[in-house]
Structures are given as structure tokens and as C-alpha cells.
């Protein structure tokens, strides 16, 4: 039985908060997702939704409230199953705002990466000010620099300035 574990790491305390998404066999392979915010974006949001899609699994998502302070948030994504080989993963980070008591998407960024047995990865996903309230109608696209573009492989392992 497989599963996926998504957790948030608070940088200030260095502690790991785990949100068990689905429980499965332990595999220590992880993708550390660093959510980066351009100036002005974080103040517009109340929550972050992390959605993970894989070749061998359905899309799974989890909503986290934004903690106070800090310019980045780190999430640990673990496959929860023994991997037999490399598996492509599509990560979507949505920034949500509370609008009349409803968590409403305000910004989104999608990147491709992969799980590989025994190979931890760091992936930075930046929520850009030019993409705030700029949704892409085509689900195979993502907003980058205020334009809808095809989803590409994550290029940066860390947030700018880290």
C-alpha cells in the first residue's frame, strides 16, 4: 500500500511539522519544496495549497495556513512507498486568500521534478507578484513573469537570496 507524506518545516525552530496525507511504507526519499514569495505577495495570502501529481499516483493536495513571519516556507514531500525507479512529479503551489470565509486561489505556480530512490531533491517555487490574480485557463500552463507558459522542470534548488 502506498501513500504520500507532506510536511512543513519551520525554518526558525528547525522543527518538522508532519501532515500525514496518506500512510504507507516508509521511504526516506524526499523533495524539499521551498515556496518563495516576491515582495507584496505573501501579505495577500492566508494559506498555501501544495498539490502533488505523479505517474503512479493520483493528484494529492493539502492546505496549510501561512505561519507568521518569514519570507519562505519549506515543505517536505515523501513518496511513502519504495520506488523502483525515477518517477516524474508535477508540483503545484497555490496561494489562497480568505474571501468571505472561503479559501480562494489568488496565485499558482506549477513545476516538474522527480522522485528517485535514495536521491533527495530541493526545488524552489516562486510565487511572483506579476502572477497575482492572473490564472491560466489551460491546465498544462503556469504563470511566470505575468504570462501563461508551458510547465517546465524546476530550475532553482533554493529561493533567491537563501
N, C-alpha and C positions, 0 to 999 in steps of 0.2 A: 504494500500500500504506500503510495507516495503522497507528498504534501509540499507545502512551501511555508517557510517561516520568514516573516518580515518583522524587523525590529528597528527601533530608533535609538541612536546613541547620542546622549547629551555630551557635547564637547567640554563644557565647563567642568563637569564632575567626572567625566570619563566612564560613566556607568552605562550599562546596556539595559534598555527597557525592551522587553520582548513582547510582541503582539503575535500570538500563535495564530496563524491563519489557517493552517491545516497541519495536523500532526502526522509524521511519517518516520521512516528510518532516518537515523542521523547521518548526514553527510556534512562535513565541515567546510566544503567549498562555499565561498560566499562572493557576492558582488556588493561592495560598499558603494551605495549611491549617495553622492554629495549633491544636495539641492542648493543651488546658488541663486541669489536674488540680486538683480540690478537695483540701483537706488530707486526708492519710491514704490517698488513692487510689494515688498513684504508688508508694508503698512496697509495695503489694500486687501489683505487676505486674513482669514481666520483659521483655515485648515489646509492641509496638503493631502491629496489622494495619490497614492502610488499604485499603479496598475502594472502587472507583470504578465506578459503573454509568452508562451513557449511553444516549441514544436510538439512536445509530448504532453502538454497540459493546457487546460482551458485558461482563459484570462481570469486572473485573481486580482482583487484590489482591496486596499484598506485605507481608511481615512484617519489621519492623525491631526489633533489640534496643534496649532503652531505654538511652540513654547515661547515664553517671553525672552527678549534679547537675542543676540547673536545674529550673524549675517549669513550663516549656512546651517543646514540641518543634515545629519547623516543617517542613512537607513541601511541596515544590513539585510540582504536578501539571500536566503539559503534554499537550495532546491529541495531538501528534505528527503531525497532518495539517492541511492547510489547511481551515479551517472556512468553510462557505458562509453560515452564519448562526448564530444563537443555538441552543445545544443544552442541554437540561436535563440536569443531572448529579445523581446521588444519591451522597453520600459517607457511608460508614460507618467509624467508628473503633472498633476493638475493642481492649480492654486484655486481654492474655494473661498468665497466670502459669504457671510451670513446675510441673506436678503429676506427680511420679514420672516425669520425663523427657519429658512430653507438654505441649505448649503448649495450655493450656485457657482458653477465654474466661471472663473474670470480669466484664466490663463492656462495654457497647456503647452507641454514640450514633450516630444517623443524621440527616442534614440534606439538604435540597435546595438546589442552587445552579445555576449555569450557566457554560458556556464561551461566550464571544462573541468573534469575531475582533477582535484588537487591544485587548481590554479585560481587563487583569489584574484579579484579584479577591483579596481577603483574606477568609477565612472562619475563624471560631473555633468549635471543637467542644470543649465542656467535658464531661469525664468526672466525673460527680457522685458523691459518697460515698453518697448515698441510692439509687443505682442499682447499687452493687457487689453482685454475685451476685443480681441481680433481672432475669432475662431476660424478654422479652416474647414470648409464644407466636405472636402474629400478626406476620408479617414486614413488614407495612405500618405497624407501630407502632415506637416507640422509647421508651426510658425517659427521663423528665425529672421531676425532683423526686420520685423514687420511685414514679412512676405510668407506665403504658404509655399513650402518646398517639400520635395520627397524626403522621407525619413532616411537618415544616413547613420553610419556607425558613429558611436560616441567617440569623440576625438580627444577630449581632455580627461585626465585622471583626477584632477583637483580643481576647485573653484579658483577663479582669478584672485591673486593676492595671498593664497594659502601657502 
